[in-house]
Amino acid sequence: MVKNFNLMKIKNITCIGAGYVGGPTMSVIADRCPHIRVTVVDMNAERIAAWNSDHIPIFEPGLDAVVKRARGKNLFFSTDIEAAIKSADCIFMSVNTPTKTEGEGAGRAADLKYIIACAEQIARSASKNTIVVEKSTLPVRTAEKIKEIFTKNSQYTFHVLSNPEFLAEGTAIKDLENPDRVLIGGENTEAVSALVDVYAQWVAKEKIITTNVWSAEMAKLAANAMLAQRVSSINSLSAFCEATEADIDEVAKVLGSDSRIGSKFLKAGIGFGGSCFQKDILNLVYLCEHYGLTEVAAYWEQVIVMNEWQKKRIAQLVIKKLGGSVKGKKIAVLGFAFKKDTNDTREAPAISVCETLLQAGAEVVVFDPKVSAQKVQADLAHLSAHHTQLKSASSAPEACVGADAAIVLTEWDQFKSIDWSSVVTQMSPQAWVFDARNCLNHAHIKTAGLNLWVVGKTPTK
């Protein structure tokens, strides 16, 4: 046992990073562990102010209620990072790990500059021996680099644990309150036990898996890679179904009935988005190449290639169905977030589709119930030459007024109840509906007299 290292109980948690992982995760921990003081810190004062307001910066079903129950009692949001580090028994590192844009590994490797800066600040500010938890998704062996920073820059002892998140945006609170599993990797059994005790306040102990730190780091990358692979696999089959008059829903039902395969992540669509899948697979590809595993790297890279192909395929299909050109035509884009029940647009397929349509000369009108017009404009700001072609609407029917086509890119539940018999009277003659998420009431659309294309199915015209 390390001398003078008291790990009997974690009473004071600090999380560095108030984003999509840190904010919800710490809110649930505070809500379920009222005896633990939880402080979420971030350099972004505007973001912290939002967390302390009635309009929190992240839309996630159930999150607002959780924050309001705990905030001001044992949950706090602050910009005073140094003070929060000094008081903490346990520090979660939940900062961004984007893909590198320059230098060795650019375009593939994870950029660890924020993790390194975070570790250096912990080393400078800590006032006692502390448990440090990797919450961000990191390359395997990152804990080694973090330990080196602590050893070099601090007199205190730090035990580094890996506790990757497995929540899914849109169901984050549900996933946090009733997780499939909680994974904790570490070498010091006392430190691991202390963190296990936190989660055990509401998670059954048989769901808490402990491993060595390297396995925990690897398991997160592996989980995202396997899930993304299933998305790319079913989307590749959706194109095959369209070419052969097979029905992707029927094929998926057959596949899902096989207990060896299972039914999850077999919904054909426009492709995966979000902050994790592409970034993590690119990092996996880079690491495989680093270790000389060329064939393994090529295998996983194809998951990304297929995902990009699906987005481009569907955008080009819209152009083809509209006569081979969309120049001067109006297209309603329904949904801009990368999935329903979130306002996150990172790597959203809608960005790629809108790019293609705008560059082809279309007028694009976007409606998303949780993504603001300002955010849509910001995500497509690089297309400055086409900014007059990009507009926003306050509802799906409004977006469709005068439209030659409507394309559904996010599977929001409200889109299922669109009154197409009314909407069709406001659209151009012979207008199309492209259901790239396979989530609409198709019978209603056909009855309204609209041309319909559904991913993985033979089009009606």
Steps between C-alpha positions, in 0.01 A plus 500: 500500500626848419602691808262777614249418227153497651252341261232393748225713343459747217324804643593775256501454121620751243435457130708703257286553191132602489410350164274219380675243721606693809179695555248212486725245672580721796139612530386138539781421745400800711132406480563140604773576757373794710782443752763583234577858397535517121653802325512530122754751374577643159699787354199603289323755721202519265446126523523502880255791517258295290531200733413734787198644317149381418619419147775238530725475192423137413166356399463149633168346613488500881822698549334828594308337786811323632704822497228697678467235774869505587631843397581721797473207741792275414543582130689814399622650173799733514787656306732482803691196384791538741281511810298200384817297443638588843188380680445178304554142615423383145540691173331398176674611180221561251657732245488488122725259308456608137675347201836662429498751216876532458824321578555126529173310474305799368149400394506178704679516834331646807628843599590473869592864555197565722557184703866591547412856602239362739750261662756778534246725672402221738868447586546874567184553703447179698548536874485133596518146368218457247322249280497617137248345263522495122144565382585619151548235231876459469754295306628189675798578726401865558494434875874443479554851363275649768692319775828636362365854520394452862832345601697780337291793624358415844607379841166326555392149408237453229326178402380514140185306418319454170120532521381550141141605436264280302200730497323585177386854431124520500477232770789617719307536825333163455840347419662659805223410742466143374822411317573172324834510677745732673862440411783595734860421413791551736800346666445606861221291653422756771452779245284276282293398803444864596353579158300176496340614827380822334321322216373226732272759660257434213658243264487128581850377575475221244477772234825664614788346307858551614802443276853622463525858377613405149205267443260775610655749257485243221145384576354843431663523157398142425137558599464807278674324212268200520186716517613717208583186303140379537368835374725490194415133441123549498533814289706314241223240485238775465655602168499137390131470595409805291675349199328161532150592626568338834370681810763598758246488786413140417866407463584668833216313672643169381850597610380627836316175575834320495618491862860504379444837332228675702267777390671818621671743261336340197299807398604622155542874463713789385806389700642560845600835641585646839829570668614143568468242224704658222758651734552176690523281190751735340702481819476120497621498139795719591595285799479181295730652240735615779529141621553371146155342469439622146222257411314571824523874435365457147210291630381764746563787260243349266231565763567874457520470120158331488346761731622787282383318188146459639467874566627591153288227338178632648580863419573406139185289486293808593656686209437208264133464597446873444602472136876502534526859620384692808620839383232751596290233674388517861568211735365474854743332738314358799740441785856622543618341828694177452219306671170572673471628858824699490609840374846368414601551136859377516569289189126509423422337162277800425809720469641286219165471319434874522850570368436288192159652431614860554804453277269353234301825504199407712323727746507309828251573779580328830270423791613325818302526825811534719775637274489877458521680167822661625655159563402378152657809347816453709537134398478599132689829527784358289261515203495878506445520124164327549380675815200663329375154396487375861192585701319379808136436589312485828309180416507208258194619302652847468825352365301310236315802357593517132749216536579260217607242757517432872779285640488364854847487653416467872243255634312744726174347626299806398575432134290181521187710546551750216169554318625429149153541349520864604872548434476366142271790405785739584773313314593506133320263262656153485693568822704227667543390860831332579490307825869447570419383854216259417288660772194654332141391443553373146137406435394857580762644263389274215133582561588870479632435148864577566786309341680305772849360542590305815851383579529128426173477308395527135378856424138560399605679180 
